[in-house]
Amino acid sequence: MRLLLIRHGQTPANVNGVLDAVVPGPGLTELGQQQADALPAALADRGIERLFASTMVRTQITAAPLAASLGLDPVVLPGLREIEAGDTQGKSDTVSVQLYISTVHGWSGGDRTTRMPGAESGLEFFERYDDAVRQIEATGVGVAAAVSHGAAIRTWASAAADNTPDHFGTKRHLENTGIVELEGSFADGWHLVDWEGEPIGGDQLIDRTALDPTGERF
């Protein structure tokens, strides 16, 4: 199976550098909606057969234009949601952002037992994200797309891919509507095909001024 993991469109929290992982969370900015609207044309030739989103509003709004163009009903999977922020939820100060990032970085480095303060551990994150991808794989389609979140995609995809080190995602950016593409299965392993860190719709959809703590290099 080919799996396209699409980061959602820009939110107010991304603009202001706020850690926001509470369900259902905010919607999109005007730019975020433009990013979502660009997905159908940008992905028209990818052969997407099924579409998935997390329980968070921003992924479902992002998925809507693509779903309409493909004639698909997005399936909501709770496991695709962002890495929980716990005690850092709603904060934007440097200490909080670094605590969130360093915890996730530790998971990528192999210490999955560490818990995000006040939230899930690395083991719990990987268990629920694996479960979501297993549900996608179980559909039996050749190509699936899932709209998910910056830290979650970067962390899971780097660890799942057999041709990258687990910390690969800590060194790569993933802006809103950037895409990480993998191919394979849980039985045969996953292979990283492409890491499109910029918005898939083109350079005009990039916001270089956004603080976006889960989109920049860790």
C-alpha positions, 0 to 999 in steps of 0.5 A: 500500500502507498500511504500519503500522510498529509499535514493539516492546513494552517491554524491560528495556533500554528501562526502564534506558536501555541501548542494545541493538541486538544480535541477537537481543537481550532479550525483553519486560518484563511491561508489554511483554507487556501492550502486545503483548497489546493489539495485536489489539483495537487493530488489529482494524479496520485490515485487516492482510493480512501481518505482518512482524518483525525478527530481534530477539526483542522484535519477534517476541514483540510480533507473536505475539498479533497474528499469532494473532488474524489467523491470519497467520505473521509473516515475519522480515526482517533489514533491519527490525532496530534501528540498530546501536549499535556502540561504544555497545552495552550502554551507558547513560551520557550520552556514549554515548547522545548519540553514538548519537542525534547520529549518527542525527540526522546521518543525518536531517539528510542526512549519511548517509555518517557511520558509527555508531562501530563499526557501520553508516553511514547509507547502509547503514542506509537500504539494508537498511531500504529492501530490507526494505520493498521485500520487503513491497511486493512481496507486493502486499497493500493493508495490511501491518504490520511490527514494528520498532524505535524509532530505525529507524522514526523515521529511515526513515519521516521520510526516506521520507515526502514530506510531512515533512522528513527530520528530522521523527522527531527531534522526535517521540516513539515509545513502545513499540507506538506506530505510524507509518502510511504510504501509497504505494510506492517508485514513487509515493512514501510519504506519512505518514498518522499518527504515533501516538507513544503505545502503541496499547493506551491510556494505561494502557500508558505507562511515564513512568519508563522512560529509553528513549533511542530512544523520546524526542525526539532 
